[in-house]
Amino acid sequence: PESVDHHFNLRPHHRLTSMARGGELRDGRYRKRVYFGKRTVKEGEVASIWNLRGEHKLVVGPRRRWIFASDVRFLDRFTADQNQMLVVQYWNGRKEHLRGPLTMYCDPVHHQSITVEDGLTLENFECVVLYREVGRAEPSLDTAPAESGARRGKGSAALIEGKKAAAEDWPKGATSMGANLVERAQPIVERRVIRGPTLVFPTANEWIHRFSWHGAVPDDQVRTRGGGGADSEGHKWRSDSPAPSATLRGDKAPHQLKFIKLNLTPKQLYYDVKGARTNDDAQISISLMIFYMLTDVERMLDTTQDPIGDFINALSADVMTFASSRSYEEVLAASPLLSELSTFPILATRAESVGFRVDKVVYRGLHTSSHLQELHNQAVTKSTQLKLDALTAEQDQKRLDLESRRASEREEAKLRFEATQAQERRVIADKEHEQRMHHRADTTRAELEHARARQEAELDYLGRLQQHGVDLTQVLVAREQPRPTQHVRVDGAAAELAKVHISAQAPPGGQAGGRSANGGDTGAPTSSASSAWPPLFRSG
């Protein structure tokens, strides 16, 4: 508790700050006895205060209260969203279901408890069964065993005293046997089936039907004959379970499958029918799988409490009937009949009477005692060995025939391949020759066209020369004359040119430079036959 002096020593604005201070919201764990002080109930909190006289006051925040010799307790806050509801239990026995969104505080004076529960979500293939008491029938008189006053209590004594007049008319033998007269008012209950998709919120006077059917045994009681794994229903098993009471895979036990949502989709059931005897006194166990579907919910609710148990009993009866009229070998030979629905008339009839439809029954295997199974395995092994030997011999003959046939086919294929290759080579050679001739014709045609074009250009050129007064004869003669192989250029004055001597023929050792009259090297070739040059280049 906080002392008054402490708050009085604070300045006013400090007190306001303390009053408005935030922090975590307190709940029902906060319980204090305050002799003299104050409490600040923040917004979002609710507190109950009891004074010395036991009077109760409820304080809803935000508020500050001065307290003297009182007990303070903050209330628990419960919040439900739109998919939840609050279940409120009052001290007077009344009960309410309040759907969210909603917030409520648990008042210990009026509320015994408040819990938040989720709504029941249903998919489009699910349904739930609800019961509701809508009234009571006219009361009737009935007898109940007598009991001591201490156990009966005041209420029972008052009830019996109120029925003295009726008890006088009751037979004396009943009173001497210890029977008491009580009033029985039968309730009128209404049942309704709610199908999904929806969100269900049961009211306070409604209760949900809880199904308890045969189901797979727990994992710690399941074992197999030499393997481990899980079936399609998700039930696991293992092979190392040492418990002597462990059951085999496919066994079902009562009250193992408990649920409230009824699934309307097609389902399957695994079951092993054990203890079936053939007419030659062989004990066998047959494993089956049943595909079924719920078609009439109302009929199922009216006619059975455990349809899976009914299926198991009907299936066992059909298998016993099937095995009792056949020997062990005949049962093995007729095992394909166990996958036909016509072999199980009792199962089909019982399923229809409880609102189900059996679509198919599948045979999963047969098991028997270890000794009989060993003898059968030996016989099967020997028979299989003989069949394998005959099959091996037949396969050897077929292999030889196949080898000879394949060799002949390979030789024929080789000849065909060589002939095809020769034909392809001839075709390719013909195509190449045709292509060469085509290219040669194209080349010749192009050359002719080029020569024609060159001649036309030459004629056009000569024609233009003739138009300009050029003597075409001289031009053609000059064009046909051979061109000089060497050109000699002499640079210098006219006096020097008179001293140059040019030889028309070079010496055998190579080109020799000409010599001037004064013995100088002119760098030009010399010639002994000066008459071969034009007069302009002769020496004086």
TORVOVEX-934046 format. One line per 10 residues: number of its first residue (from 1); their letters; for each residue x, y, z of C-alpha. Coordinates in nm, 3 decimals. Layout:
residues N
NUM> A> X:Y:Z | ...
***
This chain:
residues 540
1> PESVDHHFNL> 0.000:0.000:0.000 | 0.100:0.355:-0.071 | 0.105:0.602:0.222 | -0.103:0.922:0.214 | 0.191:1.134:0.335 | 0.392:1.028:0.038 | 0.129:1.161:-0.201 | 0.066:1.476:0.000 | 0.434:1.563:-0.020 | 0.410:1.561:-0.398
11> RPHHRLTSMA> 0.325:1.874:-0.589 | -0.017:1.878:-0.761 | 0.115:1.829:-1.112 | 0.323:1.533:-0.987 | 0.010:1.370:-0.850 | -0.166:1.418:-1.183 | 0.132:1.272:-1.362 | 0.127:0.968:-1.132 | -0.245:0.926:-1.185 | -0.214:0.939:-1.564
21> RGGELRDGRY> 0.094:0.723:-1.577 | 0.057:0.419:-1.796 | 0.204:0.075:-1.749 | 0.092:-0.284:-1.760 | -0.274:-0.350:-1.688 | -0.332:-0.541:-1.367 | -0.546:-0.855:-1.354 | -0.682:-1.097:-1.095 | -0.337:-1.176:-0.960 | -0.332:-0.832:-0.795
31> RKRVYFGKRT> -0.493:-0.868:-0.450 | -0.409:-0.623:-0.168 | -0.544:-0.520:0.170 | -0.520:-0.143:0.209 | -0.555:0.012:0.555 | -0.535:0.370:0.440 | -0.430:0.487:0.099 | -0.545:0.518:-0.259 | -0.558:0.319:-0.578 | -0.558:0.443:-0.937
41> VKEGEVASIW> -0.766:0.230:-1.170 | -0.634:0.296:-1.521 | -0.846:0.296:-1.830 | -0.890:-0.063:-1.933 | -0.889:-0.191:-1.573 | -1.172:-0.281:-1.337 | -1.127:-0.330:-0.960 | -1.350:-0.477:-0.689 | -1.331:-0.322:-0.340 | -1.473:-0.477:-0.020
51> NLRGEHKLVV> -1.495:-0.257:0.294 | -1.504:-0.364:0.658 | -1.876:-0.439:0.637 | -1.821:-0.668:0.341 | -1.993:-0.433:0.101 | -1.874:-0.460:-0.256 | -1.811:-0.181:-0.504 | -1.700:-0.209:-0.862 | -1.462:0.063:-0.987 | -1.421:0.105:-1.364
61> GPRRRWIFAS> -1.117:0.302:-1.481 | -0.997:0.561:-1.538 | -1.056:0.657:-1.176 | -0.872:0.715:-0.845 | -1.025:0.600:-0.516 | -0.919:0.667:-0.157 | -0.946:0.350:0.044 | -0.972:0.280:0.417 | -0.941:-0.071:0.561 | -1.058:-0.243:0.242
71> DVRFLDRFTA> -0.962:-0.537:0.023 | -0.875:-0.454:-0.338 | -0.880:-0.702:-0.621 | -0.845:-0.628:-0.990 | -1.056:-0.829:-1.231 | -0.939:-1.057:-1.511 | -1.017:-0.938:-1.860 | -1.143:-1.180:-2.125 | -1.163:-1.090:-2.494 | -1.318:-1.293:-2.776
81> DQNQMLVVQY> -1.278:-1.209:-3.143 | -1.533:-1.269:-3.417 | -1.443:-1.639:-3.431 | -1.466:-1.698:-3.056 | -1.718:-1.684:-2.775 | -1.717:-1.628:-2.400 | -1.858:-1.904:-2.180 | -1.981:-1.733:-1.861 | -2.071:-1.947:-1.558 | -2.263:-1.764:-1.283
91> WNGRKEHLRG> -2.269:-1.855:-0.916 | -2.646:-1.909:-0.931 | -2.598:-2.191:-1.185 | -2.691:-1.992:-1.493 | -2.467:-2.021:-1.796 | -2.429:-1.798:-2.100 | -2.250:-1.822:-2.432 | -2.164:-1.477:-2.568 | -2.026:-1.455:-2.921 | -1.747:-1.209:-2.999
101> PLTMYCDPVH> -1.616:-0.963:-3.071 | -1.661:-0.896:-2.702 | -1.464:-0.797:-2.390 | -1.581:-0.891:-2.040 | -1.440:-0.878:-1.686 | -1.481:-1.169:-1.446 | -1.664:-1.028:-1.143 | -1.601:-1.267:-0.849 | -1.931:-1.163:-0.690 | -2.143:-1.284:-0.984
111> HQSITVEDGL> -1.920:-1.494:-1.207 | -1.785:-1.834:-1.115 | -1.568:-1.853:-1.427 | -1.528:-1.708:-1.775 | -1.351:-1.896:-2.054 | -1.274:-1.811:-2.413 | -1.361:-2.086:-2.660 | -1.319:-2.102:-3.033 | -1.613:-2.145:-3.261 | -1.653:-2.479:-3.433
121> TLENFECVVL> -1.527:-2.444:-3.791 | -1.690:-2.676:-4.045 | -1.563:-2.738:-4.397 | -1.801:-2.808:-4.684 | -1.756:-3.186:-4.634 | -1.816:-3.185:-4.256 | -2.116:-3.169:-4.026 | -2.182:-3.159:-3.654 | -2.477:-3.285:-3.449 | -2.626:-3.057:-3.179
131> YREVGRAEPS> -2.889:-3.140:-2.916 | -3.105:-2.881:-2.744 | -3.361:-2.914:-2.468 | -3.674:-2.730:-2.583 | -3.901:-2.817:-2.289 | -4.021:-3.088:-2.055 | -4.310:-3.328:-2.072 | -4.580:-3.363:-1.808 | -4.429:-3.493:-1.479 | -4.494:-3.855:-1.392
141> LDTAPAESGA> -4.456:-4.060:-1.076 | -4.174:-4.309:-1.060 | -3.988:-4.498:-0.791 | -3.630:-4.453:-0.684 | -3.419:-4.657:-0.439 | -3.438:-4.537:-0.081 | -3.135:-4.368:0.065 | -3.038:-4.226:0.400 | -3.134:-3.872:0.497 | -2.775:-3.762:0.520
151> RRGKGSAALI> -2.708:-3.870:0.162 | -3.044:-3.750:0.033 | -3.016:-3.399:0.178 | -3.281:-3.144:0.262 | -3.406:-3.104:-0.093 | -3.491:-3.473:-0.128 | -3.665:-3.479:0.210 | -3.879:-3.180:0.117 | -3.970:-3.344:-0.213 | -4.086:-3.662:-0.042
161> EGKKAAAEDW> -4.280:-3.467:0.222 | -4.460:-3.281:-0.055 | -4.575:-3.610:-0.206 | -4.736:-3.763:0.102 | -5.078:-3.767:-0.056 | -4.954:-3.956:-0.359 | -4.754:-4.190:-0.140 | -5.066:-4.297:0.044 | -5.206:-4.437:-0.278 | -4.882:-4.619:-0.362
171> PKGATSMGAN> -4.876:-4.992:-0.286 | -4.748:-5.080:0.056 | -4.513:-5.337:-0.087 | -4.318:-5.067:-0.257 | -4.273:-4.878:0.070 | -4.167:-5.188:0.254 | -3.905:-5.257:-0.019 | -3.748:-4.913:0.037 | -3.883:-4.730:-0.269 | -3.942:-4.355:-0.257
181> LVERAQPIVE> -4.189:-4.162:-0.463 | -4.021:-3.907:-0.695 | -4.136:-3.689:-0.980 | -3.995:-3.760:-1.328 | -4.031:-3.485:-1.589 | -3.896:-3.616:-1.920 | -3.710:-3.347:-2.115 | -3.799:-3.281:-2.477 | -3.477:-3.278:-2.679 | -3.440:-3.154:-3.032
191> RRVIRGPTLV> -3.160:-3.274:-3.259 | -3.026:-3.083:-3.555 | -2.748:-3.156:-3.802 | -2.544:-2.854:-3.915 | -2.349:-2.893:-4.237 | -2.053:-2.685:-4.349 | -1.910:-2.459:-4.457 | -2.003:-2.253:-4.154 | -1.892:-2.142:-3.808 | -2.095:-2.296:-3.522
201> FPTANEWIHR> -2.146:-2.137:-3.180 | -2.353:-2.364:-2.953 | -2.586:-2.186:-2.710 | -2.586:-2.250:-2.337 | -2.869:-2.505:-2.359 | -2.710:-2.697:-2.646 | -2.456:-2.976:-2.637 | -2.253:-3.140:-2.911 | -2.281:-3.507:-2.997 | -1.949:-3.682:-2.939
211> FSWHGAVPDD> -1.884:-3.988:-3.151 | -1.689:-4.283:-3.014 | -1.624:-4.552:-3.274 | -1.395:-4.846:-3.329 | -1.050:-4.728:-3.432 | -0.690:-4.832:-3.469 | -0.514:-4.941:-3.153 | -0.250:-4.708:-3.004 | 0.099:-4.708:-3.148 | 0.255:-4.877:-2.845
221> QVRTRGGGGA> 0.033:-5.184:-2.904 | 0.090:-5.226:-3.277 | 0.335:-5.466:-3.439 | 0.369:-5.648:-3.769 | 0.501:-5.984:-3.883 | 0.834:-5.846:-3.992 | 0.804:-5.492:-4.109 | 0.722:-5.143:-4.002 | 0.554:-4.844:-4.153 | 0.217:-4.675:-4.162
231> DSEGHKWRSD> -0.112:-4.735:-4.340 | -0.309:-4.489:-4.550 | -0.502:-4.368:-4.244 | -0.177:-4.249:-4.087 | -0.167:-4.524:-3.820 | 0.194:-4.626:-3.755 | 0.320:-4.968:-3.660 | 0.658:-5.117:-3.579 | 0.807:-5.465:-3.573 | 1.017:-5.442:-3.254
241> SPAPSATLRG> 0.732:-5.423:-3.000 | 0.795:-5.693:-2.733 | 0.460:-5.657:-2.556 | 0.270:-5.992:-2.560 | -0.065:-5.809:-2.575 | 0.031:-5.620:-2.889 | -0.211:-5.658:-3.177 | -0.141:-5.696:-3.546 | -0.181:-5.426:-3.805 | -0.543:-5.389:-3.914
251> DKAPHQLKFI> -0.691:-5.454:-3.568 | -0.957:-5.220:-3.436 | -1.060:-5.161:-3.075 | -1.372:-4.992:-2.930 | -1.367:-4.622:-2.836 | -1.036:-4.553:-3.012 | -1.180:-4.307:-3.265 | -1.334:-4.007:-3.085 | -1.445:-3.691:-3.263 | -1.727:-3.437:-3.293
261> KLNLTPKQLY> -1.699:-3.339:-3.662 | -1.852:-3.598:-3.891 | -1.665:-3.635:-4.219 | -1.892:-3.690:-4.520 | -1.621:-3.772:-4.776 | -1.549:-4.128:-4.897 | -1.321:-4.312:-4.656 | -1.145:-4.647:-4.628 | -1.114:-4.902:-4.348 | -0.835:-5.156:-4.297
271> YDVKGARTND> -0.926:-5.470:-4.106 | -0.784:-5.820:-4.053 | -1.042:-6.096:-4.000 | -0.873:-6.348:-3.770 | -0.969:-6.700:-3.668 | -1.154:-6.800:-3.987 | -1.148:-7.179:-4.037 | -1.168:-7.369:-4.362 | -1.352:-7.701:-4.405 | -1.017:-7.882:-4.366
281> DAQISISLMI> -0.970:-7.716:-4.024 | -0.702:-7.466:-4.127 | -0.709:-7.142:-3.933 | -0.645:-6.835:-4.146 | -0.645:-6.457:-4.118 | -0.763:-6.246:-4.413 | -0.672:-5.878:-4.455 | -0.925:-5.656:-4.630 | -0.977:-5.290:-4.713 | -1.325:-5.137:-4.736
291> FYMLTDVERM> -1.419:-4.822:-4.925 | -1.735:-4.667:-4.782 | -1.925:-4.339:-4.763 | -2.183:-4.190:-4.528 | -2.506:-4.112:-4.717 | -2.773:-4.059:-4.449 | -2.668:-3.890:-4.124 | -3.012:-3.906:-3.963 | -3.044:-4.280:-4.021 | -2.696:-4.336:-3.883
301> LDTTQDPIGD> -2.781:-4.144:-3.565 | -3.107:-4.335:-3.521 | -2.977:-4.687:-3.587 | -2.623:-4.720:-3.454 | -2.369:-4.578:-3.214 | -2.065:-4.739:-3.375 | -2.096:-4.804:-3.750 | -1.733:-4.916:-3.772 | -1.807:-5.188:-3.518 | -2.107:-5.292:-3.727
311> FINALSADVM> -1.886:-5.308:-4.036 | -1.633:-5.525:-3.854 | -1.896:-5.771:-3.732 | -2.065:-5.796:-4.072 | -1.731:-5.833:-4.251 | -1.623:-6.109:-4.011 | -1.950:-6.294:-4.071 | -1.906:-6.280:-4.449 | -1.544:-6.399:-4.429 | -1.637:-6.687:-4.195
321> TFASSRSYEE> -1.907:-6.795:-4.438 | -1.667:-6.771:-4.731 | -1.392:-6.977:-4.563 | -1.610:-7.244:-4.398 | -1.731:-7.384:-4.733 | -1.382:-7.417:-4.887 | -1.054:-7.589:-4.816 | -0.730:-7.404:-4.766 | -0.621:-7.455:-5.125 | -0.966:-7.356:-5.251
331> VLAASPLLSE> -0.956:-7.039:-5.044 | -0.622:-6.952:-5.200 | -0.756:-7.026:-5.548 | -1.077:-6.827:-5.485 | -0.903:-6.529:-5.322 | -0.989:-6.300:-5.620 | -1.354:-6.334:-5.515 | -1.268:-6.149:-5.194 | -1.228:-5.831:-5.402 | -1.587:-5.850:-5.528
341> LSTFPILATR> -1.867:-5.679:-5.337 | -2.106:-5.966:-5.408 | -1.901:-6.185:-5.170 | -2.005:-5.966:-4.874 | -2.388:-5.952:-4.868 | -2.412:-5.910:-4.489 | -2.176:-5.612:-4.498 | -2.365:-5.441:-4.781 | -2.702:-5.492:-4.610 | -2.582:-5.369:-4.270
351> AESVGFRVDK> -2.411:-5.065:-4.420 | -2.729:-4.965:-4.603 | -2.938:-5.008:-4.287 | -2.716:-4.765:-4.089 | -2.698:-4.498:-4.362 | -2.371:-4.596:-4.531 | -2.279:-4.720:-4.877 | -1.998:-4.969:-4.936 | -1.838:-4.899:-5.275 | -1.566:-5.163:-5.288
361> VVYRGLHTSS> -1.386:-5.430:-5.088 | -1.021:-5.505:-5.169 | -0.841:-5.825:-5.073 | -0.501:-5.743:-4.919 | -0.360:-6.083:-4.827 | -0.397:-6.406:-4.630 | -0.205:-6.527:-4.325 | -0.210:-6.856:-4.139 | -0.008:-7.048:-3.877 | 0.368:-7.065:-3.915
371> HLQELHNQAV> 0.371:-7.445:-3.972 | 0.100:-7.444:-4.236 | 0.249:-7.139:-4.393 | 0.589:-7.311:-4.408 | 0.440:-7.620:-4.576 | 0.256:-7.404:-4.820 | 0.568:-7.204:-4.889 | 0.764:-7.525:-4.957 | 0.500:-7.652:-5.196 | 0.486:-7.318:-5.368
381> TKSTQLKLDA> 0.865:-7.307:-5.385 | 0.887:-7.654:-5.544 | 0.610:-7.582:-5.790 | 0.765:-7.252:-5.872 | 1.105:-7.416:-5.924 | 0.958:-7.666:-6.172 | 0.784:-7.391:-6.355 | 1.105:-7.192:-6.361 | 1.300:-7.488:-6.501 | 1.048:-7.541:-6.778
391> LTAEQDQKRL> 1.041:-7.172:-6.843 | 1.422:-7.164:-6.854 | 1.439:-7.443:-7.112 | 1.174:-7.275:-7.319 | 1.358:-6.948:-7.293 | 1.682:-7.116:-7.409 | 1.512:-7.249:-7.722 | 1.356:-6.915:-7.785 | 1.695:-6.753:-7.738 | 1.858:-6.981:-8.000
401> DLESRRASER> 1.576:-6.918:-8.245 | 1.603:-6.551:-8.179 | 1.980:-6.548:-8.232 | 1.956:-6.726:-8.572 | 1.668:-6.506:-8.678 | 1.850:-6.195:-8.569 | 2.168:-6.301:-8.753 | 1.973:-6.351:-9.075 | 1.799:-6.020:-9.027 | 2.132:-5.847:-8.966
411> EEAKLRFEAT> 2.279:-5.994:-9.290 | 1.978:-5.885:-9.490 | 1.993:-5.544:-9.328 | 2.364:-5.518:-9.415 | 2.299:-5.598:-9.784 | 2.013:-5.352:-9.795 | 2.233:-5.091:-9.632 | 2.516:-5.141:-9.883 | 2.275:-5.124:-10.178 | 2.124:-4.811:-10.034
421> QAQERRVIAD> 2.467:-4.654:-9.992 | 2.566:-4.736:-10.353 | 2.243:-4.588:-10.481 | 2.296:-4.279:-10.270 | 2.652:-4.242:-10.403 | 2.525:-4.264:-10.765 | 2.258:-4.009:-10.697 | 2.511:-3.777:-10.533 | 2.756:-3.817:-10.829 | 2.478:-3.740:-11.079
431> KEHEQRMHHR> 2.378:-3.435:-10.884 | 2.740:-3.315:-10.863 | 2.792:-3.360:-11.240 | 2.470:-3.179:-11.310 | 2.577:-2.900:-11.081 | 2.920:-2.871:-11.248 | 2.763:-2.853:-11.594 | 2.524:-2.593:-11.471 | 2.808:-2.387:-11.322 | 3.015:-2.422:-11.644
441> ADTTRAELEH> 2.724:-2.303:-11.856 | 2.672:-2.009:-11.624 | 3.045:-1.921:-11.642 | 3.051:-1.938:-12.025 | 2.740:-1.728:-12.048 | 2.889:-1.469:-11.818 | 3.215:-1.458:-12.015 | 3.031:-1.408:-12.345 | 2.821:-1.132:-12.199 | 3.136:-0.967:-12.060
451> ARARQEAELD> 3.316:-0.985:-12.397 | 3.012:-0.847:-12.573 | 2.994:-0.560:-12.333 | 3.367:-0.487:-12.374 | 3.338:-0.486:-12.753 | 3.042:-0.254:-12.738 | 3.237:-0.019:-12.510 | 3.537:-0.035:-12.749 | 3.320:0.044:-13.052 | 3.160:0.328:-12.864
461> YLGRLQQHGV> 3.505:0.460:-12.768 | 3.637:0.442:-13.124 | 3.328:0.609:-13.255 | 3.375:0.904:-13.025 | 3.742:0.929:-13.134 | 3.637:0.936:-13.500 | 3.391:1.212:-13.422 | 3.677:1.418:-13.283 | 3.884:1.371:-13.603 | 4.125:1.107:-13.480
471> DLTQVLVARE> 4.273:0.872:-13.740 | 4.154:0.535:-13.626 | 4.406:0.351:-13.846 | 4.702:0.507:-13.667 | 4.540:0.443:-13.333 | 4.483:0.077:-13.412 | 4.833:0.038:-13.557 | 4.991:0.205:-13.256 | 4.787:-0.015:-13.023 | 4.910:-0.328:-13.201
481> QPRPTQHVRV> 5.278:-0.229:-13.190 | 5.478:-0.373:-12.905 | 5.537:-0.143:-12.616 | 5.896:-0.040:-12.519 | 6.049:-0.230:-12.241 | 6.268:0.062:-12.120 | 6.237:0.437:-12.099 | 6.545:0.663:-12.078 | 6.524:1.020:-11.955 | 6.817:1.261:-11.997
491> DGAAAELAKV> 6.817:1.587:-11.810 | 7.065:1.862:-11.890 | 7.147:2.152:-12.119 | 7.153:2.131:-12.497 | 7.535:2.140:-12.507 | 7.553:1.846:-12.277 | 7.300:1.647:-12.479 | 7.536:1.661:-12.780 | 7.793:1.462:-12.581 | 7.561:1.175:-12.472
501> HISAQAPPGG> 7.619:0.832:-12.624 | 7.349:0.565:-12.573 | 7.406:0.203:-12.661 | 7.105:0.008:-12.783 | 7.228:-0.312:-12.622 | 7.341:-0.358:-12.263 | 7.666:-0.543:-12.195 | 7.632:-0.910:-12.095 | 7.734:-0.844:-11.737 | 7.440:-0.617:-11.672
511> QAGGRSANGG> 7.342:-0.261:-11.734 | 7.634:-0.026:-11.791 | 7.604:0.338:-11.748 | 7.689:0.563:-12.041 | 8.001:0.780:-12.040 | 8.009:1.137:-12.146 | 8.274:1.277:-12.389 | 8.474:1.416:-12.109 | 8.476:1.077:-11.932 | 8.196:1.152:-11.683
521> DTGAPTSSAS> 7.941:0.888:-11.581 | 7.596:0.983:-11.694 | 7.420:0.690:-11.514 | 7.246:0.589:-11.842 | 7.298:0.273:-12.043 | 7.538:0.297:-12.338 | 7.501:0.142:-12.684 | 7.746:0.078:-12.968 | 7.478:0.114:-13.239 | 7.383:0.473:-13.216
531> SAWPPLFRSG> 7.193:0.460:-13.541 | 6.916:0.266:-13.370 | 6.807:0.572:-13.175 | 6.621:0.864:-13.321 | 6.825:1.160:-13.443 | 6.744:1.360:-13.136 | 6.956:1.130:-12.919 | 7.257:1.082:-13.151 | 7.592:1.228:-13.047 | 7.739:1.508:-13.257
***
